[in-house]
Amino acid sequence: MSGATLSLLALLGASAAAFAQDAPGRAPEGPTSGCQRPDSIAVRGTARVSPSSVRSEAALVKGDTLNYRVLERAIKSLYATGQFSDVRLSCETAALPGGGRTLLVISVSERPLLGAVTVSGTRKVPAKAVRDRLDLPVGKPLDPAQVARAVQRVDSLYEARGYYLAQVKPETTEVGGQVRLAFKIDEARRLAISGIDVV
């Protein structure tokens, strides 16, 4: 379970007095009410993805009763889009003349788009063979896990050709809201077995 789910679940069962201490200036409500059934839903942190898309993927509707399964499903669904590096849910209570009003906030951090991929340092292994192993789609959100897998695939390519000391270093540069990913390769020298001694 994510920290975001835990923190919101804690808020669901917490008294209004405890919540008010964490969020000064907001009006308290009756015990155990509030975050269980939010009056409205807000999305924060989006620039590229529309707030309506975030709400749709999260499948959270104002007035619905929140519980562990609903929150976990919402967070997993948003991560599954591949658009976000961080997803957090929180609850805010606003002071209104007629009483308290609760707001469920979906805070996200968007992954940057991959603008270009370059490869340098290849001499013994063709650059095209290295690029074919990368498999990173340009124009899509950059997933760090995909970059790690790309490095492993290039390492395997060099190992298969005897370059066990080769090093692959990915470096990112942000340009115009997009990320350029450069793979710098130090091929080192090729290792081969020259003989075997049996003792």
Sequence and secondary structure as in RCSB ss.txt:
>XXXX:A:sequence
MSGATLSLLALLGASAAAFAQDAPGRAPEGPTSGCQRPDSIAVRGTARVSPSSVRSEAALVKGDTLNYRVLERAI
KSLYATGQFSDVRLSCETAALPGGGRTLLVISVSERPLLGAVTVSGTRKVPAKAVRDRLDLPVGKPLDPAQVARA
VQRVDSLYEARGYYLAQVKPETTEVGGQVRLAFKIDEARRLAISGIDVV
>XXXX:A:secstr
  HHHHHHHHHHHS HHHHHHHSTTS   STT STTS SEEEEES SSS HHHHHHHHT  TT    HHHHHHHH
HHHHHTS EEEEEEEEEEEEETTEEEEEEEEEEEE  EEEEEEEE  SSS HHHHHHHH   TTSB  HHHHHHH
HHHHHHHHHHTT TT EEEEEEEEETTEEEEEEEEE             
